[in-house]
Amino acid sequence: MIRVRTHGPRGLTEGGLELVPAVLDATADLLWVDVEAPTEAELEQLGKHFGLHRLEIEDCLHLDQRPKLEEYPGHHFLVMQGFTPDLSAKHELLMHELHLFLSHRWLITVHESANEAIGHARARLAADPLAVLGRGVDHLAYVIVDALVDLNFPVLDRFNDALDELEAQIFLSPNPAMLQEAFVLKRNLVHVRRVLSPQRDVVGLLAKGGVGPVSDKTTVYFRDVYDHLVRIYEQIDAARDLVGNAMDVYLSVIANRTNDVTKQLTIFASIFMPLSFIVGFFGQNFDVLGQPPFFYGMLVLVLALPAGMFMWFKRNGWW
């Protein structure tokens, strides 16, 4: 699906691919082409209109590209990625890959499925075209990238809530499922960090300036996006530390419980060890041991020895 939006002296115009040739001829118009779930034929057609390189088209057809910024004749090629929570599965994430072709007069965005960042940009453009596309296609690119980056904050908030809940449950009633949940959280955090780490460097290039289609006034806005990525990166590192701490706490709680059980079993064994000796000794087949004084002496020892050992354990804080 291809959606075309143009902005010029006549205002905002929306339509399909048929608008592209006329807009490219009109030097005063700015153009945004949004492509969702593209086919190879559609991308080839766009490549002919805008002079896209074959390598760029192949990157759009094969997802899971690394975030990057590449310069081609007449335009720059930008790959960005973002995450949203997968509501159908606990602690799982959906990754959204977005490709942007940025020139001085036109912007092409390519994505495989519906993208919240694109929807946000469309809403802002419809509400105030002059404040978005009227400032240049580089400002529109900033609006899209900023929305894509900000989508990561709810993901991290969800991680933090899950960590708080996990830590509370570990102290109340730890079980092996919690350790598995901690591993899932850590795996997802590592995945987010691996994706956003190069993305921070890419936005850093846009924030420094010197990228042809990005004007100096728009560079200031990309600095704000870079700051957001730095904050996200710091939150990811903090969450990873918290996951590691939660795993250590779980193992410590389980070890303490095991030690308590072992201590109690050792105490019971220590109490019954002398009792076994007494019963075994007085159970020998001697006539003298069968007399009442020896029998009553055995009973006193059987009762007094455990009581004395119990008091001794309490006094030393072992019970």
C-alpha positions as CSV (number, residue, x, y, z in Angstrom):
1,M,0.0,0.0,0.0
2,I,1.4,3.4,-1.0
3,R,0.2,6.7,0.4
4,V,1.4,10.0,-1.0
5,R,1.2,13.3,0.7
6,T,2.4,16.6,-0.8
7,H,2.7,20.1,0.7
8,G,3.1,23.2,-1.4
9,P,1.5,26.5,-2.2
10,R,-1.8,24.7,-2.6
11,G,-1.6,23.2,0.8
12,L,-1.7,19.5,1.7
13,T,-2.7,17.0,-0.9
14,E,-3.2,13.3,-0.4
15,G,-3.3,10.5,-3.0
16,G,-1.5,7.6,-4.6
17,L,1.6,7.1,-6.6
18,E,0.1,9.0,-9.5
19,L,0.9,12.3,-7.7
20,V,4.7,11.6,-7.7
21,P,5.7,12.7,-11.3
22,A,3.9,16.0,-11.0
23,V,5.3,16.8,-7.6
24,L,8.8,16.0,-8.7
25,D,8.4,18.5,-11.5
26,A,7.1,21.2,-9.2
27,T,10.2,22.4,-7.4
28,A,8.2,24.2,-4.6
29,D,6.3,21.0,-3.4
30,L,7.5,18.7,-0.6
31,L,6.6,15.0,-0.8
32,W,6.1,12.2,1.7
33,V,5.6,8.7,0.3
34,D,4.6,6.0,2.9
35,V,4.8,2.4,1.8
36,E,3.3,-0.4,3.9
37,A,4.0,-4.1,3.2
38,P,5.8,-3.3,-0.1
39,T,6.2,-5.7,-3.0
40,E,9.4,-5.9,-5.0
41,A,7.5,-4.4,-8.0
42,E,6.4,-1.4,-6.0
43,L,9.9,-0.7,-4.7
44,E,11.3,-1.1,-8.2
45,Q,8.8,1.5,-9.4
46,L,9.8,3.9,-6.6
47,G,13.4,3.3,-7.4
48,K,12.8,4.5,-11.0
49,H,11.0,7.6,-9.8
50,F,13.5,8.6,-7.1
51,G,16.8,7.0,-8.2
52,L,17.0,4.5,-5.4
53,H,19.9,2.1,-5.3
54,R,19.4,-1.6,-5.8
55,L,21.1,-2.3,-2.4
56,E,18.5,-0.1,-0.6
57,I,15.6,-1.9,-2.2
58,E,17.1,-5.2,-1.1
59,D,17.4,-4.0,2.4
60,C,13.7,-3.0,2.4
61,L,12.7,-6.5,1.2
62,H,14.8,-8.3,3.8
63,L,14.0,-7.3,7.3
64,D,16.2,-7.5,10.4
65,Q,18.6,-4.9,9.2
66,R,21.0,-3.2,11.6
67,P,20.2,0.5,12.4
68,K,22.4,2.5,10.0
69,L,22.7,5.8,8.1
70,E,24.1,5.5,4.6
71,E,24.7,8.2,1.9
72,Y,23.6,7.7,-1.7
73,P,23.6,10.1,-4.6
74,G,20.9,12.7,-3.9
75,H,19.6,11.2,-0.6
76,H,20.4,9.4,2.6
77,F,19.1,5.9,3.6
78,L,18.2,5.5,7.3
79,V,17.2,2.3,9.1
80,M,15.5,2.6,12.5
81,Q,13.9,0.1,14.8
82,G,11.6,0.3,17.8
83,F,9.7,-2.0,20.2
84,T,6.2,-2.3,21.5
85,P,4.8,-4.9,24.0
86,D,3.3,-8.1,22.6
87,L,-0.1,-8.1,24.3
88,S,-0.7,-11.8,23.4
89,A,2.4,-13.1,25.3
90,K,3.8,-12.0,28.7
91,H,7.1,-10.2,28.5
92,E,7.4,-10.7,24.8
93,L,8.2,-7.8,22.4
94,L,7.3,-6.8,18.8
95,M,10.1,-5.2,16.9
96,H,9.2,-2.6,14.2
97,E,11.7,-1.9,11.5
98,L,11.4,1.4,9.6
99,H,13.4,2.4,6.5
100,L,13.6,6.1,5.5
101,F,14.9,7.6,2.3
102,L,15.6,11.3,3.0
103,S,16.3,13.9,0.4
104,H,15.9,17.7,0.4
105,R,12.4,17.6,-1.1
106,W,11.1,14.1,-0.4
107,L,10.8,11.5,2.2
108,I,10.0,7.8,1.7
109,T,9.1,5.6,4.6
110,V,8.9,1.8,4.2
111,H,7.6,-0.6,6.9
112,E,6.2,-4.1,6.8
113,S,3.1,-3.6,9.0
114,A,1.1,-0.8,10.7
115,N,3.4,1.4,12.7
116,E,2.4,3.6,15.6
117,A,5.1,6.2,14.8
118,I,3.8,6.6,11.2
119,G,0.3,6.9,12.6
120,H,1.5,9.6,15.0
121,A,3.1,11.5,12.1
122,R,0.0,11.2,10.0
123,A,-2.1,12.6,12.8
124,R,0.2,15.6,13.4
125,L,0.4,16.3,9.7
126,A,-3.4,16.2,9.3
127,A,-3.8,18.6,12.3
128,D,-1.1,21.1,11.3
129,P,0.5,20.5,7.9
130,L,2.5,23.8,8.0
131,A,4.1,22.9,11.4
132,V,5.2,19.4,10.2
133,L,5.8,19.1,6.5
134,G,5.8,22.8,6.0
135,R,9.1,23.0,7.9
136,G,10.7,20.5,5.5
137,V,10.8,16.8,5.0
138,D,13.7,16.6,7.4
139,H,11.4,17.8,10.2
140,L,8.9,15.2,9.2
141,A,11.6,12.6,9.5
142,Y,12.4,13.9,13.0
143,V,8.7,13.6,14.0
144,I,8.7,9.9,12.8
145,V,12.0,9.0,14.4
146,D,11.1,10.8,17.7
147,A,7.8,8.9,17.9
148,L,9.5,5.6,17.1
149,V,12.1,6.2,19.9
150,D,9.4,7.3,22.4
151,L,7.6,4.0,21.9
152,N,10.4,2.3,23.8
153,F,9.5,4.0,27.1
154,P,6.3,2.1,27.7
155,V,8.3,-1.1,27.1
156,L,10.8,-0.2,29.7
157,D,8.0,0.8,32.1
158,R,6.5,-2.6,31.6
159,F,9.9,-4.2,32.4
160,N,10.2,-2.2,35.6
161,D,6.7,-3.2,36.7
162,A,7.5,-6.9,36.0
163,L,10.7,-6.6,38.0
164,D,9.0,-5.0,41.0
165,E,6.3,-7.7,40.9
166,L,9.0,-10.4,40.6
167,E,11.0,-9.1,43.5
168,A,7.9,-9.0,45.7
169,Q,7.0,-12.6,44.8
170,I,10.5,-13.9,45.4
171,F,10.4,-12.8,49.1
172,L,6.9,-14.1,49.6
173,S,6.9,-17.5,47.9
174,P,9.8,-18.3,45.5
175,N,9.4,-21.0,43.0
176,P,11.4,-22.2,39.9
177,A,9.0,-20.4,37.5
178,M,10.3,-17.1,38.9
179,L,13.8,-17.9,37.8
180,Q,12.6,-18.7,34.3
181,E,10.7,-15.4,34.2
182,A,13.9,-13.6,35.2
183,F,15.8,-15.2,32.4
184,V,13.1,-14.2,29.9
185,L,13.3,-10.6,31.1
186,K,17.1,-10.6,30.9
187,R,17.0,-12.0,27.4
188,N,14.5,-9.4,26.2
189,L,16.6,-6.6,27.8
190,V,19.7,-7.8,26.0
191,H,17.8,-7.9,22.7
192,V,16.6,-4.3,23.2
193,R,20.0,-3.2,24.1
194,R,21.6,-4.9,21.1
195,V,19.2,-3.1,18.8
196,L,19.2,0.4,20.4
197,S,23.0,0.6,20.9
198,P,23.8,1.2,17.2
199,Q,20.7,3.2,16.8
200,R,22.0,5.7,19.4
201,D,25.1,6.1,17.2
202,V,23.0,6.7,14.1
203,V,20.9,9.4,15.7
204,G,24.1,10.9,17.1
205,L,25.3,11.4,13.6
206,L,22.0,13.2,12.8
207,A,22.4,15.3,15.9
208,K,25.9,16.4,15.1
209,G,24.9,17.9,11.8
210,G,26.7,17.6,8.4
211,V,24.0,15.3,7.0
212,G,23.0,16.9,3.7
213,P,19.2,16.8,3.8
214,V,19.0,17.6,7.6
215,S,19.1,21.4,8.2
216,D,20.8,23.0,11.2
217,K,17.4,23.9,12.7
218,T,16.3,20.3,12.5
219,T,19.6,19.0,14.0
220,V,18.6,20.6,17.3
221,Y,15.5,18.4,17.4
222,F,17.5,15.3,16.7
223,R,19.7,16.1,19.7
224,D,16.5,15.7,21.8
225,V,15.9,12.3,20.2
226,Y,19.5,11.4,21.0
227,D,19.0,12.4,24.7
228,H,15.9,10.1,24.8
229,L,18.0,7.2,23.5
230,V,20.7,7.9,26.1
231,R,18.0,7.8,28.8
232,I,16.6,4.6,27.4
233,Y,20.1,3.0,27.3
234,E,20.6,4.0,30.9
235,Q,17.3,2.5,31.9
236,I,18.1,-0.7,30.1
237,D,21.4,-1.0,32.0
238,A,19.6,-0.3,35.3
239,A,16.9,-2.9,34.5
240,R,19.6,-5.5,33.6
241,D,21.3,-4.9,37.0
242,L,17.9,-5.3,38.7
243,V,17.2,-8.6,36.9
244,G,20.6,-9.8,38.0
245,N,19.9,-8.8,41.5
246,A,16.5,-10.5,41.4
247,M,18.2,-13.7,40.3
248,D,20.8,-13.4,43.0
249,V,18.0,-12.8,45.6
250,Y,16.1,-15.8,44.4
251,L,19.1,-18.1,44.7
252,S,19.9,-16.6,48.1
253,V,16.4,-17.2,49.4
254,I,16.4,-20.8,48.1
255,A,19.8,-21.4,49.7
256,N,18.7,-19.9,53.0
257,R,15.6,-22.1,52.9
258,T,17.7,-25.2,52.2
259,N,20.1,-24.2,55.0
260,D,17.1,-23.9,57.4
261,V,15.8,-27.3,56.4
262,T,19.2,-28.8,56.7
263,K,19.7,-27.2,60.2
264,Q,16.4,-28.5,61.4
265,L,17.1,-32.0,60.2
266,T,20.5,-31.9,61.8
267,I,19.0,-30.9,65.1
268,F,16.5,-33.7,65.0
269,A,19.2,-36.2,64.1
270,S,21.4,-34.8,67.0
271,I,18.5,-35.3,69.4
272,F,17.7,-38.9,68.3
273,M,21.3,-40.0,68.1
274,P,21.9,-40.3,71.9
275,L,18.4,-41.6,72.3
276,S,19.3,-44.4,69.9
277,F,22.4,-45.1,72.0
278,I,20.4,-45.2,75.3
279,V,17.7,-47.5,73.9
280,G,20.3,-49.7,72.3
281,F,22.4,-49.9,75.5
282,F,19.5,-50.7,77.9
283,G,18.0,-53.0,75.4
284,Q,20.8,-55.5,75.8
285,N,19.8,-59.0,77.1
286,F,21.2,-58.7,80.7
287,D,19.1,-59.7,83.7
288,V,20.5,-56.8,85.8
289,L,19.3,-54.3,83.2
290,G,15.8,-55.5,83.5
291,Q,15.5,-54.4,87.1
292,P,13.2,-51.4,87.8
293,P,16.1,-49.0,88.9
294,F,17.7,-49.4,85.5
295,F,14.4,-49.1,83.7
296,Y,13.5,-45.9,85.4
297,G,17.0,-44.5,84.9
298,M,16.6,-45.2,81.2
299,L,13.3,-43.3,81.1
300,V,14.8,-40.3,82.9
301,L,17.6,-40.2,80.4
302,V,15.3,-40.5,77.4
303,L,13.2,-37.6,78.7
304,A,15.9,-35.4,80.2
305,L,18.5,-35.6,77.4
306,P,16.3,-34.3,74.5
307,A,15.0,-31.5,76.8
308,G,18.5,-30.5,77.8
309,M,19.7,-30.6,74.2
310,F,16.7,-28.5,73.1
311,M,17.5,-25.9,75.8
312,W,21.2,-25.9,74.7
313,F,20.2,-25.3,71.0
314,K,17.9,-22.4,72.0
315,R,20.6,-20.8,74.1
316,N,23.1,-20.9,71.2
317,G,20.5,-19.6,68.7
318,W,20.6,-22.8,66.6
319,W,16.8,-23.4,66.8
